[in-house]
Amino acid sequence: MEIIDATNSECPEPFMKTVAKLMSIKSGTVKVMFKDPKCVDMITEAVKLMDCKISETTNQNGIYTMIIEKGENSKEIKDVKLGGC
């Protein structure tokens, strides 16, 4: 499992790190942790566009954790405009 700790980052950095990691792996699991609630929707939207799956989303004490599964048939995001921060 790849882990991205973006708890000290503000939007859009957690989103950008998550998308970059998903694009860099062929398949696997990515766990991303962040505090900025604005990134939840952005990451969720990107995951859907890439045909990946969010297997878990939690918020404990203001820290969001998302577990994302990427299969070998997932898509890449190209020139897609997502909601902003």
Buried (B, 14 or more C-beta within 10 A) or exposed (E): EBEBEBBEBEBBBBBBBBBEBBBEEEEBBBBBBBBBEBBBEBBBBBBEBBEBBBEEEEEEEEEBBBBBBBEEEBEEBEEEEBEEE
